[in-house]
Amino acid sequence: MAQERALFWHFPCYTGQGTPASAMRRGRWKLVQSFDGEPAGLFDLTRDPSERTDLAGERPEVAEALLAELEAWQRSTGAALPGGPNPAFDPSASRGRGRGPDKGKGGSRERRGAGRGAQRRQDR
C-alpha cells in the first residue's frame, strides 16, 4: 500500500485567526507547530476532527516523525520563519486589527484614492 501524500500549511505571521504556525497532515494525523513557543500539537483527525485532544504526549514517536518531516519541508521550500521579537513592536500601540482606522475594505477613500463616482460626489 502506498503512503498517503502529506499536505502542508504555513502561516508565519498573525492573520487574525491565531498565532504564527505551520501544520501538516499525513493520513489520519495532523501536526501543528506553533511559532509562539508552545510545543507542537498532534491530532488524530479520524477520531477528533475538531482537534480538541492533543496526542503529542501519548504518541511522541508520531509527533517527532511528523515534526521532522515538516521541518524538512520548511527547509526544502525556503519557508520564512519568525526570527525572534520584532524590534519595532510598540506595546502601547493599538492592538486592534483591520485595514485602518475605519476598518473598511481597503481603508478610507482619503487614504486609497477617491474611487468610482468620486468626481460626481465632489461636484455636488
C-alpha positions as CSV (number, residue, x, y, z in Angstrom):
1,M,0.0,0.0,0.0
2,A,1.4,3.4,-0.9
3,Q,2.0,6.0,1.7
4,E,-0.6,8.8,1.8
5,R,0.5,12.2,0.4
6,A,1.4,14.8,3.0
7,L,-0.3,18.2,3.0
8,F,1.4,21.3,4.4
9,W,0.2,24.7,5.6
10,H,2.4,27.6,6.6
11,F,1.3,30.9,8.2
12,P,4.4,32.5,9.7
13,C,2.5,35.7,10.8
14,Y,-0.6,36.8,12.6
15,T,-3.5,36.5,10.3
16,G,-6.4,37.2,12.7
17,Q,-7.1,33.5,13.1
18,G,-4.4,32.6,15.6
19,T,-0.7,32.7,16.2
20,P,2.0,32.1,13.6
21,A,2.2,28.4,12.8
22,S,2.9,25.6,10.3
23,A,1.0,22.4,10.0
24,M,1.0,19.2,8.1
25,R,-1.3,16.3,7.6
26,R,-0.5,12.8,6.7
27,G,-3.3,10.3,6.7
28,R,-5.2,10.5,10.0
29,W,-2.6,12.6,11.7
30,K,-2.2,16.4,11.8
31,L,0.7,18.1,13.5
32,V,0.6,21.9,14.3
33,Q,3.8,23.7,15.0
34,S,3.2,27.0,16.7
35,F,5.9,29.7,16.5
36,D,4.9,31.2,19.8
37,G,6.9,28.9,22.0
38,E,4.2,26.2,22.5
39,P,5.1,22.6,21.8
40,A,3.8,21.0,18.6
41,G,0.3,19.5,18.9
42,L,-0.7,16.2,17.3
43,F,-4.3,15.4,16.4
44,D,-6.0,12.2,15.2
45,L,-8.5,13.7,12.7
46,T,-10.3,10.4,12.3
47,R,-11.3,10.3,15.9
48,D,-11.0,14.0,16.7
49,P,-11.9,16.2,13.7
50,S,-12.3,19.3,15.9
51,E,-8.7,19.0,17.1
52,R,-9.6,19.2,20.8
53,T,-7.3,16.4,22.1
54,D,-3.5,16.9,21.7
55,L,-2.0,13.4,21.5
56,A,1.7,14.5,21.2
57,G,2.4,13.3,24.8
58,E,0.7,9.9,24.1
59,R,2.2,9.3,20.7
60,P,5.6,11.1,20.8
61,E,7.0,8.8,18.0
62,V,4.3,10.0,15.6
63,A,4.7,13.7,16.7
64,E,8.5,13.6,16.3
65,A,8.4,11.9,12.9
66,L,5.8,14.4,11.6
67,L,7.7,17.4,13.0
68,A,11.0,16.2,11.3
69,E,9.1,15.9,8.0
70,L,7.5,19.3,8.5
71,E,10.9,20.9,9.3
72,A,12.4,19.2,6.2
73,W,9.6,20.6,4.1
74,Q,10.2,24.1,5.5
75,R,13.9,23.9,4.7
76,S,13.3,22.5,1.2
77,T,10.9,25.3,0.3
78,G,12.8,28.1,2.0
79,A,9.7,28.8,4.2
80,A,10.0,32.1,6.0
81,L,10.2,31.5,9.8
82,P,9.8,34.0,12.6
83,G,13.3,35.1,13.7
84,G,12.6,36.5,17.2
85,P,11.0,39.6,18.6
86,N,10.0,42.4,16.4
87,P,12.4,45.3,17.3
88,A,9.7,47.8,16.1
89,F,7.0,46.4,18.4
90,D,5.3,49.1,20.5
91,P,3.2,47.6,23.3
92,S,1.5,50.9,23.8
93,A,0.2,51.0,20.3
94,S,-3.4,50.0,19.5
95,R,-3.9,46.2,19.4
96,G,-6.9,46.4,17.0
97,R,-6.8,44.5,13.8
98,G,-8.1,45.5,10.4
99,R,-7.2,47.6,7.5
100,G,-7.1,51.0,9.1
101,P,-8.9,53.3,11.4
102,D,-12.2,52.9,9.7
103,K,-11.8,49.1,9.4
104,G,-13.5,49.3,6.0
105,K,-12.5,47.3,2.9
106,G,-9.3,48.8,1.6
107,G,-9.2,51.7,4.1
108,S,-10.8,55.1,3.8
109,R,-11.3,56.8,0.5
110,E,-9.0,59.6,1.5
111,R,-6.1,57.1,2.0
112,R,-6.6,54.9,-1.0
113,G,-7.9,57.5,-3.5
114,A,-11.3,58.7,-4.5
115,G,-12.6,55.6,-6.3
116,R,-15.5,55.3,-8.7
117,G,-18.0,58.1,-8.6
118,A,-15.7,60.4,-6.7
119,Q,-16.0,63.2,-9.3
120,R,-19.8,63.1,-9.1
121,R,-19.7,63.4,-5.3
122,Q,-17.2,66.3,-5.4
123,D,-19.5,68.2,-7.9
124,R,-22.5,68.1,-5.6
